[in-house]
Amino acid sequence: MTAFTGTWSGSVSTTGGSATVLTSASRWNYIRVTNTTAAGVMYVTTDGATQPAAGADEGWSVAPGETVIVPNRAAFWWQGFGGPGGNIDPVGLKNPPIDVVAPANSTSAPNPGTAVWLVMPGGTTPTAIVEGAG
């Protein structure tokens, strides 16, 4: 995994359909992906679990020279989640009980960050710029 804070730029995996995974400790609402390769379509997912591929659901394709802005498809999270009993589970969110003295950044609902998976089939050495926003 390669970390990015606000912007990442570099080569994307081309071997065996294995995706390059970029992670950020920040939970970005939107991700801007620019395919800076001269030829070849790049495939992107942002749910942190789905391998990107041509024609697959849950992802986007980015043509050469194109920039797309896509939503983060990981479980919804905001800084106010947490408090006693609050957490994020694989199915959805459990609402925490109202507790006025509970801090907004309780460790029971940690920031999940952002994961962006990129892949570009073929023998080209693709490059991309990935930026988080919101």
Protein Blocks (a to p, Z undefined) as FASTA:
>chain_A
ZZdfkbccddddfehhiacddddfbdcfbdcdddfbfbdcddddfehpaccdehiahiac
ddehiacddddfbdcddfkggcehiacdfkbccdddddfklcfkbcklccebjaddddde
djbdcddddddeZZ
